[in-house]
Amino acid sequence: MMMPVYLLVDNGSKQPDATLYLRCLAAQLSEHTGELIHPVSLQHADAIPAAELAGTPADVLQGFLRRQLEQDEREFVVLPLFFGVSRAITSFIPDEVARLKSEYPDLNVKVAPVTWPLPEGEPRLAQIVFEHIQQAREISGPDAQVVLVDHGSPTPKITEVRRNIARMLEQQHALGVEQAVMERREGKEYDFNGDLLANWLRDKAEQGLTRVIIAMLFFLPGRHAGPRGDVQEICDSVVKDYPRLNYTITPLISTHPLLLDILRDRLMATNQFVI
């Protein structure tokens, strides 16, 4: 029986840090599982100059699968570095695989569960968020208001992940957490996303709030998260108008060792689905 090729897959970014962190996480997971895990982005990362990636170009899904197929590999397991089942999983990956199956009909791709499968959730992911909040409280103080922030999605089930994590934090740790999104599409049909972070911060600053913890539901650094990312720029722009407002941003999810346990379990899950 042919052994599968394992891929740790993210959406992809044009920022080098995202690929470098993905590579680091894949290497750690390889050591954690005893299997070789390949870091692969769905798109965008192949635009990063190799010189900014220690001389090695980033892999994107279509190109990586094609090279492996040319080496007679046929079995693949995709481990999604995603909080929920987004369109990347339901549409993008199947479309990419379908294009290759026209040339390689014996191609077999399985997709492992996401980190927060609905409806059961993943208590360890909520624990990561909680520990990151506790770490931030050492800087901001114990009375800082916590706001749980994700990217924002046109898919309601992704927002449901954020809501479930906030609910679990309240139930298990008696932690009052408000919620916001970094960005969202305009229109009432996207109101399920909730408040924009910029609006939430301004409203709270108007009410006299001076200490905020931004609890990050982001895996990797890049254009949105990490130093000089969009989230930090949003916070800084509000602070310019409300200089009494102080904020602390929690670490990214990929920095916590518990994530490796979650990803290992997803990789070995029996409920992987075949594309």
DAQUI-V51049 format. One record per run of one state. SS is the DSSP state (h for helix, s for strand, l for the rest). FROM is the first residue (numbers start at 0). TO is the last residue. If there is no record, write none. Layout:
ss:SS from:FROM to:TO
ss:SS from:FROM to:TO
This chain:
ss:l from:0 to:3
ss:s from:4 to:9
ss:l from:10 to:14
ss:h from:15 to:32
ss:l from:33 to:35
ss:s from:36 to:40
ss:l from:41 to:43
ss:h from:44 to:46
ss:l from:47 to:48
ss:h from:49 to:52
ss:l from:53 to:58
ss:s from:59 to:59
ss:h from:60 to:69
ss:l from:70 to:73
ss:s from:74 to:79
ss:l from:80 to:85
ss:h from:86 to:100
ss:l from:101 to:106
ss:s from:107 to:110
ss:l from:111 to:121
ss:h from:122 to:139
ss:l from:140 to:143
ss:s from:144 to:149
ss:l from:150 to:154
ss:h from:155 to:172
ss:l from:173 to:175
ss:s from:176 to:180
ss:l from:181 to:186
ss:h from:187 to:192
ss:l from:193 to:194
ss:s from:195 to:195
ss:h from:196 to:205
ss:l from:206 to:209
ss:s from:210 to:215
ss:l from:216 to:228
ss:h from:229 to:240
ss:l from:241 to:244
ss:s from:245 to:248
ss:l from:249 to:251
ss:h from:252 to:254
ss:l from:255 to:256
ss:h from:257 to:266
ss:l from:267 to:271
ss:s from:272 to:273
ss:l from:274 to:274
